[in-house]
Amino acid sequence: MDQIAIFASGTGSNAKAIIQYFDEHESIKVNCLLSNKPSAKALDMAASFGIHTKLISRAELENPMLLIDFLKERGISLIVLAGYLKKIPADMVKAFPNAIINIHPALLPDFGGKGMYGMHVHQAVVEAGVGKSGMTIHYVNEVYDDGGIIFQASVDLEETDQAADVAKKVLTLEHRHYPKVIEQLLLERSK
């Protein structure tokens, strides 16, 4: 059984979509949800599904080996970032090679990098006047939004779309595709 750890910092709508998708899965299970924010609604949401939750401590942020040990003890085979706003430490990237993925609310390499998250991304897309936006699922490395691209999906934008409109369109794509891409990735690895 493949075990997933979800990292989230906010409301956890993508985390919820993933938890629901794998609820009765025969070979993949959401093992735990971790957050760096005590106020993250994702913690309560995950707990309501019976998922083990963990608030990442300051000590674990400063010494990633503590967190790595926790994840290895739980048999985690894939770390899934779902709105997690902290940079993943290099030690963790090394401990879980090609086993940490992230979803970004734009078509990378455009509109990525430090500070490009949430509405900041959608506002930049609107200001750039591009005709499309979308989402990118990618591997995590030591640089923000730089890891190899696994999957992208796009949506057409209207000239009248505001950042909130773009956000809704992109979030629909994220909920539709992220769980399926996770499943495909893990099933391919187990062959």
VEXDREN-2710 file (C-alpha; in Angstrom, 1 decimal):
% VEXDREN-2710
k/r/px/py/pz
1/MET/0.0/0.0/0.0
2/ASP/1.4/3.4/-1.1
3/GLN/1.2/5.9/1.7
4/ILE/0.8/9.6/0.9
5/ALA/1.6/12.6/3.2
6/ILE/-0.1/15.8/2.3
7/PHE/1.4/19.2/3.3
8/ALA/-1.0/22.1/3.4
9/SER/-0.9/25.6/4.8
10/GLY/-4.5/26.9/4.1
11/THR/-8.1/25.7/3.7
12/GLY/-7.1/22.4/2.0
13/SER/-9.5/22.2/-0.9
14/ASN/-7.0/20.2/-3.0
15/ALA/-6.1/18.1/0.1
16/LYS/-9.9/17.4/0.5
17/ALA/-10.2/16.4/-3.2
18/ILE/-7.2/14.0/-2.8
19/ILE/-8.5/12.5/0.5
20/GLN/-11.9/11.9/-1.0
21/TYR/-10.4/10.4/-4.2
22/PHE/-8.3/7.8/-2.3
23/ASP/-10.9/7.1/0.5
24/GLU/-11.6/3.6/-0.7
25/HIS/-8.6/3.0/-3.0
26/GLU/-7.2/-0.5/-2.9
27/SER/-3.5/0.3/-3.1
28/ILE/-3.1/4.0/-2.2
29/LYS/-3.9/5.7/1.1
30/VAL/-3.6/9.2/2.5
31/ASN/-1.6/8.5/5.7
32/CYS/-1.4/12.0/7.2
33/LEU/-1.7/15.7/6.6
34/LEU/0.9/18.1/8.0
35/SER/0.8/21.9/8.3
36/ASN/3.1/24.6/9.3
37/LYS/0.1/26.8/10.4
38/PRO/-1.9/26.0/13.6
39/SER/-4.9/27.9/12.0
40/ALA/-4.9/26.0/8.8
41/LYS/-8.4/24.7/8.1
42/ALA/-6.8/21.8/6.3
43/LEU/-6.0/20.3/9.7
44/ASP/-9.6/20.2/10.8
45/MET/-10.8/19.0/7.4
46/ALA/-8.4/16.1/7.4
47/ALA/-9.2/15.1/11.0
48/SER/-12.9/15.0/10.0
49/PHE/-12.0/12.3/7.5
50/GLY/-10.1/10.4/10.2
51/ILE/-6.7/11.3/8.7
52/HIS/-3.8/11.7/11.1
53/THR/-2.8/15.3/11.4
54/LYS/0.4/16.9/12.5
55/LEU/1.4/20.5/13.2
56/ILE/5.0/20.9/12.0
57/SER/7.0/22.3/14.9
58/ARG/9.6/25.1/14.8
59/ALA/12.2/22.4/15.8
60/GLU/11.2/20.3/12.8
61/LEU/11.4/23.4/10.5
62/GLU/14.9/24.1/11.8
63/ASN/16.0/20.5/11.8
64/PRO/14.4/18.7/8.9
65/MET/15.8/15.3/9.9
66/LEU/13.1/15.2/12.6
67/LEU/10.4/15.6/10.0
68/ILE/12.2/13.1/7.7
69/ASP/12.3/10.5/10.5
70/PHE/8.6/11.0/11.2
71/LEU/7.7/10.5/7.5
72/LYS/9.9/7.5/7.1
73/GLU/8.5/5.9/10.3
74/ARG/5.0/6.3/8.7
75/GLY/6.2/4.6/5.5
76/ILE/5.5/7.6/3.3
77/SER/6.2/6.9/-0.4
78/LEU/5.0/10.3/-1.8
79/ILE/4.8/13.8/-0.3
80/VAL/2.1/15.9/-1.9
81/LEU/2.2/19.6/-1.5
82/ALA/-1.3/21.1/-1.7
83/GLY/-1.1/24.8/-0.9
84/TYR/2.0/24.4/1.3
85/LEU/3.7/27.8/1.5
86/LYS/7.1/26.9/3.1
87/LYS/10.1/26.0/1.0
88/ILE/11.0/22.3/1.3
89/PRO/14.4/21.9/2.8
90/ALA/17.2/20.4/0.6
91/ASP/17.7/17.6/3.1
92/MET/14.1/16.5/2.6
93/VAL/14.4/16.7/-1.2
94/LYS/17.5/14.4/-0.9
95/ALA/15.7/12.0/1.5
96/PHE/12.7/11.7/-0.9
97/PRO/14.2/11.9/-4.4
98/ASN/11.5/12.3/-7.0
99/ALA/8.9/11.6/-4.3
100/ILE/7.8/15.2/-3.5
101/ILE/5.3/16.8/-5.9
102/ASN/3.6/20.2/-5.9
103/ILE/0.7/21.8/-7.7
104/HIS/1.2/25.4/-9.0
105/PRO/-1.8/27.5/-10.2
106/ALA/-0.2/28.6/-13.5
107/LEU/1.5/27.1/-16.5
108/LEU/5.1/26.9/-15.5
109/PRO/7.7/28.1/-16.2
110/ASP/5.6/31.3/-16.5
111/PHE/4.3/32.9/-13.3
112/GLY/6.4/30.8/-10.9
113/GLY/9.1/31.4/-8.3
114/LYS/9.4/32.9/-4.9
115/GLY/6.3/34.9/-3.9
116/MET/4.2/33.5/-6.7
117/TYR/1.4/31.7/-5.0
118/GLY/-2.4/32.0/-4.7
119/MET/-3.9/35.3/-5.9
120/HIS/-0.5/36.8/-6.6
121/VAL/-0.2/34.3/-9.5
122/HIS/-3.7/35.0/-10.8
123/GLN/-3.3/38.8/-10.6
124/ALA/0.0/38.5/-12.5
125/VAL/-1.7/36.4/-15.2
126/VAL/-4.5/39.0/-15.5
127/GLU/-2.0/41.9/-15.7
128/ALA/0.0/40.0/-18.4
129/GLY/-3.1/39.8/-20.5
130/VAL/-2.5/36.2/-21.6
131/GLY/-5.3/34.2/-23.2
132/LYS/-4.7/31.0/-21.1
133/SER/-3.8/30.0/-17.7
134/GLY/-3.8/26.6/-16.0
135/MET/-2.1/24.4/-13.5
136/THR/1.2/22.5/-13.3
137/ILE/2.0/19.5/-11.3
138/HIS/5.8/19.2/-10.9
139/TYR/8.5/17.5/-8.9
140/VAL/10.0/19.6/-6.0
141/ASN/13.7/20.4/-6.0
142/GLU/15.7/23.0/-4.1
143/VAL/14.4/25.9/-6.2
144/TYR/10.8/27.3/-6.1
145/ASP/8.7/25.9/-9.0
146/ASP/11.7/24.6/-10.8
147/GLY/11.4/20.8/-10.6
148/GLY/10.5/18.6/-13.7
149/ILE/7.0/19.0/-15.0
150/ILE/4.8/16.0/-14.6
151/PHE/1.5/17.3/-16.0
152/GLN/-0.2/20.5/-17.1
153/ALA/-3.8/21.5/-18.0
154/SER/-5.0/24.8/-19.3
155/VAL/-8.1/26.9/-19.5
156/ASP/-9.0/29.7/-21.8
157/LEU/-9.4/33.2/-20.3
158/GLU/-11.8/36.0/-21.2
159/GLU/-10.6/39.6/-21.5
160/THR/-13.0/40.4/-18.7
161/ASP/-11.7/37.8/-16.3
162/GLN/-10.4/39.2/-13.0
163/ALA/-8.0/37.4/-10.7
164/ALA/-10.8/35.7/-8.8
165/ASP/-12.3/34.4/-12.0
166/VAL/-9.0/32.9/-13.1
167/ALA/-8.6/31.4/-9.6
168/LYS/-12.0/29.6/-9.9
169/LYS/-11.2/28.3/-13.4
170/VAL/-7.7/27.0/-12.3
171/LEU/-9.0/25.5/-9.1
172/THR/-11.5/23.4/-11.0
173/LEU/-8.7/22.0/-13.1
174/GLU/-6.6/21.3/-10.0
175/HIS/-9.4/19.3/-8.3
176/ARG/-10.1/17.4/-11.5
177/HIS/-6.5/16.4/-12.3
178/TYR/-4.3/16.4/-9.1
179/PRO/-5.7/13.1/-7.6
180/LYS/-5.6/11.3/-10.9
181/VAL/-2.0/12.3/-11.6
182/ILE/-1.0/11.2/-8.1
183/GLU/-2.7/7.8/-8.7
184/GLN/-1.0/7.4/-12.1
185/LEU/2.4/8.3/-10.7
186/LEU/2.2/5.8/-7.9
187/LEU/0.7/3.0/-10.0
188/GLU/3.5/3.5/-12.6
189/ARG/6.1/3.3/-9.8
190/SER/4.7/0.0/-8.5
191/LYS/4.9/-1.8/-11.8
END
